[in-house]
Structures are given as structure tokens and as C-alpha cells.
Amino acid sequence: MADMTNLEFLKKIDFLEKVPVDVLECMASECTLHELGKGKVLFKDGEEGSSMYVILSGELIVSKNGTVIARRAKGDYIGEMSLVGAKPRSAKVVAALPTQLLEITQEQFHARLSSSSSALLAIMKTLSDRARDNLKIFNAHGSSRDRSSKEESVKNLEEHVKYLMQEAGLTSREADVARLICEGLSDKEIAARLDLSHYTVKDYLKKIYAKFRVHARAQLVSLMFK
């Protein structure tokens, strides 16, 4: 019965919506359940992390250097950045109420979902959206240290992506298409953004895949954010 409850929660996660049910069933049976008491810390800013958590009940407070970034409640998830790369946590998370969590490890994610381009692209869009929201909060609070830290992270990521594109020998237009792929845009959205035809975008995709020696969007996104 517990696995069925876990399955229902997994089905509601935006970047898992298109994942086959049998794959989600396997994940539901493998995920670990955690209980977090009020005031208890789930993880701290700067800690190494390799899991994300789905909130089954309760509420979590997300903060950075004393600034509350967000509150996450039942049905939300947190720590998703760790699924695309084992990196230090970017914020502190504390339970505002007794909270029940479902843990998804990086190993489980890659074993079950690395072949799902829709899941990888959706999670990258989530990361991008949340990063923009966090930066707006830091700007509103006027914290120059937080802003510079976030801006430095964005700059480093952009430099990494730029380096990979140069090494692969992408043209300027191919690089534009590749960046939009990493932002999670569909072929149709890329065509509209760059004022290209759908067929032209498809042609660029083939060239990009060939230069990076990959065969799908999921592989390209995974390579960019490795």
C-alpha cells in the first residue's frame, strides 16, 4: 500500500509526468521514506548531496544566508539539482512542521530515467526557473554577497557550456539552438524563438548531435550539465 502511495506522488511530479508507469512503479518500490521532526534540518548550504526529496506531508523552509527563499509543502519536491550532478547544496532546508519525505537518489534517477529525454529536459527547466526566482529574491533583499554568489554560479555554468560548444565546433546558430535545448524548449518553441522553420531546427539538431557524438536530447543535456 505504501508503494502505491509513493507511486501516486511520483506521478504528480512535473518532470515525471511522461515517464512510463512501470518505471515509476520500480522507483516507488526503491525509494526510501524519511520522517523529519519540526525544526530538524534536512540539509545545509554547502553540504554534498546526491538525493532529491518529495514531500508527502508537512512543510519545508528553504533559506540562504538567513534569507527565506521558498516554502515547500505536500506534493512539492526539493534537492532536484543533485540528480543532474553531485554538487554542494545551494541552500539550507528545515522542517517547519513534522514532515514525511520520499527520497530519490541520483543512482535511482539515472538507472530509471537517464533514457527519458522528457524527464531530463523538464528537470533542467525546473532548475532554470528556480534559479531565476531565487535571484529575484536576493535582488529584492539587496544582498550583494548572495547576488554575486548566484551570478558567479550562472557565469561559471555559461562558461562551461560555451567551452563545450567551442570544442565541438558549433556554429553561432547551432550554439543558439543547443542553448535553447538545454533550457528545455521544444523544437516548435526553438523555431519560434529563432524565427526558423521546424525543419531547419531539425536539421540543426542533427548537426549538433553529430558534433557532440550523441543521439538524443537527454544525452546532450546530460553532457552540458555534467
C-alpha positions in Angstrom: 0.0 0.0 0.0 2.9 2.3 0.8 4.3 1.8 -2.6 1.0 2.8 -4.2 1.0 6.0 -2.2 4.6 6.7 -3.3 3.6 6.0 -6.9 0.8 8.5 -6.8 3.1 11.2 -5.5 5.7 10.4 -8.2 3.1 10.7 -10.9 2.3 14.3 -9.8 5.9 15.5 -10.2 6.1 17.6 -13.4 9.2 16.1 -14.8 8.0 12.6 -14.3 4.6 13.0 -16.0 5.6 11.3 -19.2 7.7 8.5 -17.7 6.1 5.0 -18.2 4.1 3.8 -15.2 6.2 0.6 -14.9 9.3 2.7 -14.5 7.7 4.8 -11.8 6.4 1.6 -10.1 10.0 0.4 -9.8 11.1 3.8 -8.4 8.3 3.8 -5.9 9.4 0.4 -4.5 13.0 1.5 -4.3 12.6 4.9 -2.7 13.3 5.4 1.0 10.8 7.1 3.4 12.0 9.6 5.9 10.4 11.3 8.9 11.7 14.8 9.8 10.6 16.5 13.1 9.7 20.1 13.3 12.8 22.3 13.3 15.1 19.5 12.1 17.5 20.2 9.3 17.2 18.2 6.1 20.4 19.5 4.7 22.6 22.6 5.0 24.0 25.0 2.4 27.3 23.7 1.1 26.7 20.1 2.0 27.4 17.4 -0.6 24.1 15.9 -1.9 23.1 13.1 -4.2 19.3 12.9 -3.5 16.1 14.8 -4.0 13.0 14.6 -1.8 9.3 14.5 -2.5 7.2 16.0 0.3 4.4 13.5 1.3 3.2 15.7 4.2 4.3 18.7 6.2 6.3 21.7 5.1 9.9 22.7 4.5 11.6 26.2 4.7 14.3 26.9 2.2 16.8 29.6 3.1 20.1 31.1 2.0 22.3 33.0 4.4 19.3 33.7 6.6 17.0 34.8 3.7 13.9 32.6 3.2 13.9 31.6 -0.5 10.8 29.5 -0.5 8.4 27.2 1.4 7.7 23.7 0.0 4.6 21.7 1.0 2.9 18.4 0.3 3.4 17.4 -3.4 6.4 19.6 -3.9 10.0 18.4 -4.3 13.4 19.7 -3.3 17.0 19.0 -3.9 16.5 18.1 -7.6 19.8 19.8 -8.6 21.6 16.8 -7.1 20.1 14.5 -9.7 22.0 16.0 -12.6 25.3 16.2 -10.8 26.6 15.6 -7.3 27.1 19.2 -6.2 27.0 21.0 -2.9 23.6 22.0 -1.7 22.8 25.6 -2.6 20.5 26.3 0.4 19.6 25.2 3.9 16.3 23.3 4.3 14.5 23.0 7.7 11.2 21.3 8.5 8.5 23.9 9.5 6.3 21.1 10.6 6.7 17.3 11.2 7.4 16.3 7.6 7.4 13.0 5.7 9.7 12.7 2.7 10.3 10.3 -0.1 14.0 10.1 -1.1 15.1 9.6 -4.8 18.8 9.0 -5.1 20.9 10.0 -8.0 21.6 6.3 -8.7 17.9 5.6 -8.9 17.2 8.6 -11.1 19.9 7.7 -13.6 19.2 4.0 -13.6 15.5 4.5 -14.3 15.2 7.9 -16.1 18.5 8.7 -17.9 17.0 7.4 -21.1 13.9 9.7 -20.7 14.6 13.0 -22.6 11.3 14.5 -21.4 12.3 13.9 -17.7 15.8 15.4 -18.2 14.6 18.4 -20.1 11.8 19.1 -17.6 14.2 18.9 -14.6 16.6 21.4 -16.4 13.7 23.8 -16.9 12.8 23.4 -13.2 16.4 24.3 -12.2 16.4 27.3 -14.6 13.1 28.6 -13.3 14.0 28.2 -9.6 17.4 29.8 -10.2 15.7 32.9 -11.7 13.2 33.0 -8.8 16.0 32.8 -6.2 17.9 35.6 -7.9 14.9 37.8 -7.8 14.5 37.2 -4.1 18.2 38.1 -3.5 17.8 41.2 -5.6 14.7 42.3 -3.6 16.6 41.9 -0.3 19.6 43.8 -1.6 22.2 41.2 -0.6 25.2 41.9 -2.8 27.0 38.8 -1.5 24.1 36.5 -2.4 23.7 38.1 -5.8 27.4 37.9 -6.6 27.5 34.2 -5.5 24.5 33.3 -7.6 25.7 35.4 -10.6 29.1 33.7 -10.3 27.5 30.3 -10.4 25.5 31.3 -13.5 28.6 32.7 -15.1 30.6 29.6 -14.5 27.9 27.4 -16.0 27.7 29.6 -19.0 31.4 29.5 -19.5 31.4 25.7 -19.2 28.6 25.4 -21.8 30.4 27.9 -24.1 33.6 25.9 -23.8 31.9 22.6 -24.7 30.3 24.3 -27.7 33.5 25.7 -29.0 35.3 22.4 -28.5 32.6 20.7 -30.5 32.9 23.2 -33.3 29.4 24.5 -33.2 28.5 27.5 -35.5 26.8 30.5 -33.9 23.3 29.4 -34.9 24.0 25.8 -33.8 25.1 27.2 -30.4 21.9 29.2 -30.1 19.8 26.0 -30.8 21.9 24.0 -28.3 21.4 26.6 -25.5 17.6 26.6 -26.0 17.6 22.8 -25.9 19.3 23.0 -22.5 16.6 25.4 -21.4 14.0 22.8 -22.1 12.4 24.3 -25.1 10.7 22.1 -27.7 11.6 22.1 -31.4 8.5 24.2 -32.1 9.4 26.7 -29.3 13.0 26.9 -30.6 11.8 27.6 -34.1 9.5 30.4 -32.9 12.3 31.9 -30.7 14.9 31.9 -33.5 12.4 32.6 -36.3 13.3 29.4 -38.1 11.2 26.6 -39.7 10.6 23.4 -37.8 12.5 21.5 -40.4 15.5 23.9 -40.1 15.6 23.3 -36.4 15.6 19.5 -37.0 18.5 19.9 -39.4 20.5 21.9 -36.8 19.7 19.2 -34.2 21.2 16.5 -36.4 24.4 18.5 -36.9 24.6 19.3 -33.1 24.2 15.6 -32.2 26.8 14.6 -34.7 29.3 17.1 -33.4 28.8 16.1 -29.8 28.6 12.4 -30.8 25.2 11.9 -29.0 21.9 10.6 -30.3 19.3 12.3 -28.2 18.4 15.5 -26.3 18.8 13.7 -23.0 22.4 12.8 -23.8 23.2 16.4 -24.9 21.7 17.9 -21.7 23.4 15.4 -19.5 26.7 16.2 -21.2 26.3 20.0 -20.9 25.5 19.8 -17.2 27.9 17.1 -16.2 
